[in-house]
Amino acid sequence: MRLPRPRKARQRESTIALINVIFLMLIFFLLAGTLAPPMDSEVALIRTAEAESAEPPDALFITSDGRLRAHGIETNVGSFVTRLKMETRSEAGSPLSAKVAADRDLPATRLVEIVGELRAAGVEKISIATERAAE
Amino acid sequence: MRIEFATQRRRPLPLTSLIDVIFLLLLFFMLSSTFTRFAEVEVAGGRASSTVAAAQPDILIRIEDGIWTINGRDFPEADAISELKRLQDNGASKAVLLVRGDMTSQTMVSALERVRRATGLMLSVAR
């Protein structure tokens, strides 16, 4: 007569190894990445190779057809500068500075126009955010 | 008579909740961090009105299809920088990059960056 063998108790999968791996990944992302404000998905940043590096921009985005976007919604120079002034009021005395993140295919004339408008609205230091190509 | 308590068996640490938390942290950092390196290029100038007229630039640069026109003379891109250096050695200090036609932002910023890096000219942008 054939009798079933007694079943072996299944060994529990070791969770320690799993935790180790996840922990390593966590540490990797902590060290290797930089926390960044969300970038506008419609804008492909200008590439540079040599410019001085900077922290991820919280900037005024300009799409390739010249629309202005900030914090994910469309805006214009006036309301962007108003908001910028409110945000930086705490550190009074320092010159108002803004970052512009333009699409790489935006006509340069339009970019210069927007920079001029920003300057006319009272922003003293304007820089263009770019992404550094890998070296 | 003294009776020893039965030694309690230590329960294993609950690992599930620990994994949950670490997993959440991992997800958060994976989604919110970026590996792109950013840089910034400062722009001076803006409209070709007051600032440029007042400053009286020594050098005018125009770029069209990779040809740099510096004070009216055409140079290929490689020679343009050395020409700018030569002008700077001869006493020029202010330069203006004229933005015309269908130049893209990428071209403009690349040119700004190259000139800034290679020379000490005060470069501004005008239309």
Interface residues (C-beta under 8 A of the other chain):
Chain A: T15 I16 L18 I19 I22 F23 M25 L26 F29 L30 A32 G33 T34 L35 A36 M39 L45 I46 R47 T48 A49 E50 A51 E52 S53 A54 E55 P56 P57 K99 A102 D103 R104 D105 L106 P107 A108 T109 L111 V112 E113 V115 G116 E117 L118 R119 A120 K125 I126 S127 I128 A129 T130 E131 R132 A134
Chain B: L15 T16 L18 I19 I22 F23 L25 L26 F29 M30 S32 S33 T34 F35 T36 R37 F38 A39 E40 V41 E42 V43 G45 G46 R47 V99 R100 G101 D102 M103 T104 S105 Q106 T107 M108 V109 S110 E113 R114 R117 V125 A126 R127
